[in-house]
Amino acid sequence: MKTLSRRLFLTGSTTLLAAPAILRGTRAYARTPVLKVGHVSPRTGPLAGFAEADEHILAGLAERFAGGVENNGRGWQIQIISKDSQSNPNRASEVTSELILSDEVDIIVAASTPDTVNPVSDQAEINDVPCITTDCPWQPYFFGRGGNPAEGFRNTFHFFWGLEDVIGAFLSMWDAAGVTKTVGGLFPNDADGNAWGHPELGLPTPLAAAGYTLTDPGRYQPLSDDFSNYINAFKAAGCEIVTGNMIPPDFGTFWAQAAQQGFHPKIVTIGKALLFPSVIQGLGERGPGLSSEVWWSPDHPFASSLTGVTAGELAGGFTAATGRPWTQPIGFKHALFEVVADVVARAADLDDPDAILAAIRGTDLNTIVGPVNWATGPVPNVTKTPLVAGQWQRDGDGIDLKIVANATAPQIPLTGALQLL
Amino acid sequence: MNALHVTRQTRLSLTTLILLMPALVLLTAAPWWAGRADLRLMGEIALYMSLATLWNLLAGYAGLVSVGQQAYVGLGAYVFFALTLLAGVHPLAALPLLMLVGAGMSATAAVLLFRLRGAYFAIGSWVLAEVFRLTFAQVSALGGGSGISLPPAVVRALSDDRWMREAMAWWLALGAAALVIGVVVLFLRSRNGVALTAIRDNELAARSLGIDVWRTKFTVYVAVGALTTLIGALIFLQKLRISPDAAFSVNDWTAFVIFIVVIGGLGTIEGPIIGTLVFFALRQTLADLGTIYLIALGLVAIAVMLWAPRGLWGLVRDRWGLEIFPLSRRVAGLNEKGH
């Protein structure tokens, strides 16, 4: 057997010692550099409905991203690392720090309700990682995190609509209906409920300005089992409209008790609870006729900047692949990654977080949910997408969410007329 | 030396004690050798280990099976946020203050809860935690039901430098775990500890021996309450954001802790430590699987209860009579024939 010669040993060990010096390099010199995007979303738990389309959307994007995204003449691989928040703000904060510290992601994205976007954004802010979020009204996001409109945040950005849009959309629907202007308000003691019911920033002031009388008996604790006090107060005030922001189980309880106690409002427009077709079907005969805010639908006249598909094609693709009806978060989940791809394409230097932040600030993109441009937001770090109002109506054998009021965003076509309950 | 005498020391416990010092030094130096992610994970492990050790002292030694310890985790977190955010106290100065609040609250709660026994005590402690949760949900200065974020300025008060901040968070977590385990070991070695063991084995017999059962349990409950508030504050210093549902989460701060103690071995100091390591090993490998992760945790719990009802450490101790922390007394100086 050949023994190891002294000369070979010396060359070999020197090469081994010297190797790290040449092999290390930086990412920019590797053949295809990889940009890591961390994605936090409530895949399991009570908020799982919001993340229902995650797998379908991510699979579609993986296909699109397979060719890489071009930045400054170089192709970049985009790797998406997705983590489940289990619908728990504690877990959302843990997985975000895992993404930042162990996966060393370059950009964090998150979606769906303040319980997901707020803890994720807080971790990104303190750890100096660029962060883009959506699918949560901007007031609970901005003021819920102690945001100061004069300063804004450094690392965290958000696109969605705000309460002023909800109010505008609801009012345009109610005004046209010709019912008595008495409204009952149902606001829970949670991030959304406190923001919606806030005396100045929420519904009360604008409703009064528009000539509506609001009966607001106070905040109820989420997962209440008795709404008799509220129903009695609404009956006493002669409310013909009921509005608020609820989670589906609370609305189910309220709606059943309203029927038992003989309270029959003519319009019921509730935020958050009535977004998903499964919830409406669960209410049986009393489901159709309820109304809700509409942030996205297959009839929105927008198309993806990334793949070119229209809103209708994206929704249709989801239904064809899964056999389930379309839901509103689908469009926003797609748009989130449209913004990421756009930022990746425009950033001056993807190895520099400050350059990525500058690219986010300079975003001006027409996405599948509407224009995203942080220069035009109501407060720093926030930009708004259009919002209209819709009503669940029978459509053949099933039900469909028809857009019945669009005064707030006339570019989105009406698809039905409001029917009183 | 060969004379018959009673000792607590074994060769294993002596070795451990000697190894403990270098191990602590090594862990203290972790910011220099561990990565940021490892440091944070180790901090979380240390805090969960403390929670498990404290719950084990309550349930395993004092027989107080509480399912409401999240009351004190949440209390600590909220008082910490109130002191730093509203009163402008330095984060480090807030820690001893909030332990005083925790001791005061748990002393008051003990007077009420100790009227209940067994399963009634368990439910009562849970009700107490819910009362805390609903109360803090009404405090609008701390965000009410919406929750509130710790502004970066408060976190930066610890240190402006990111490395230093992360190192300090780790030292606080490690210090808290060392404090908790140290206090529990010393307590169990004291007269009170012996009294506690007697109460655990038979409360009536202990009382007839002249042990003040109520006072012993009271001391344990208040000490555990105060230390749990400290751990709660440290946990939420890492999380940066608080809301009533997160701070008073029965799943995160009690169910997982009970799982850890049951897996590791109830009524042993070593049990919660082993249990925490097993729990984190499972979490790090399975948490990305969604619901399957929780099913796996349930299966592990069932398997341990069926085949090792005294936990993993109970299995080791029954088999080899090992004990790392010198607690039980044994006769030394016996030769092979037993003389």
Interface residues (C-beta under 8 A of the other chain):
Chain A: R43 T44 K83 D84 N88 P89 N90 R91 S93 E94 S97 E98 L101 S102 P114 D115 N118 P119 D122 Q123 E125 I126 N127 D128 P140 G144 R145 G146 P188 N189 D190 A191 G193 N194 A195 R219 Q221 P222
Chain B: G35 R36 A37 R40 E44 L134 A137 Q138 G143 G144 G145 S146 G147 I148 S149 L150 P151 P152 V155 R162 Q238 K239 L240 R241 S243 D245 A246 S249 N251 D252 A287 D288 G290 T291
